[in-house]
Amino acid sequence: MPSLKSLDRGERVLYAGSFSKMLFPALRLGYLLVPAELATAFLRASRLTALAQPVLEQKVAAAFMQKGHFARHIRRMRVLYADRRRALASGLQAVFGERIRIELTAGGMHLLARFPGAADDTELVRRSVTAGLAPSALSSLAMAHDCGHGLLLGFTNIAAEDAGATAARLAGAIG
């Protein structure tokens, strides 16, 4: 799916991101793309609110991007994550069969697993944690409307060859 910023024709969208998930969690370096007419105001605000700018990290990240390493990294990770997502979805379907409904979105680093007729999703999370897994209960993430019950499952740290075993661990934990 295209980003909201790429669809912005009125220069009204701010685009924020972080290199923590894309490169290295301890990097603690983010970015903000703002409309040109707001750049000066945001720069001034940044100087007032950020006491210490990580200059070295910014220069290293800039060089990494300028040399094309970042774009290659993103391409590699997209392929890797697509394989991992596909493997986990297949593993879950093979283990749970008709007891699961998997919802895949166009982007993101997770998939949604719904278990029609199953226990409350917060109970499924509690059981999963005892098996060393860390899903999120979908019902706990909704604020304005009921989105139903389900588990939000991250797939980025599950190697494709481990997906079936991970699905089996989940099945053993939640029954």
C-alpha positions, 0 to 999 in steps of 0.5 A: 500500500502506498504511504499516506505521504505519497498520496498527499497533494496538499502538503498536509501530511507529516511522515515520521519514521525510525531506523530502529526497526529497519536497521538496529534497535539501539540506533535510536535515530528517527526522521520526519519529513515535513512540507517545505513551508513548515521546515523552518518551524520544525527545525527551530522546534527541534533545536529547542526540544532536542538537547543532544543531536546524535551527529555521528550516528546521523552522518553514518546513516546518511553515508549508508543511504548515499552509498545505496546500502540502505535501499539494498537492505530494504529490498532484502528485508522485504523478500525475507519478511515476505517469505517469513510471513508466507511460511508462518501463515502456511504453518498456522493453516496446516496446524489449525486447519478450519479452526483459524482464519488468517488475515494478511494486510498489504504491509506491516510486520504482523499477521492477524489470526482469528479463532472463531468460537475460541476463548477470549483473545486475552486468555489466548495471549495468557496461554501463549506467554506460558509457551514462550510466545508473545502475541498481542490480543487484538481486542486490547488494541481497539479504542473506538470500535469493536474489532473482534477477537484475534491474535496479532502475530509478529513474523519477522523473527520467525525463520521460515524453516521454524514457522511450522514448529512455532505454529505447533507451539501456539496450538499446544499452548492455546489448545 
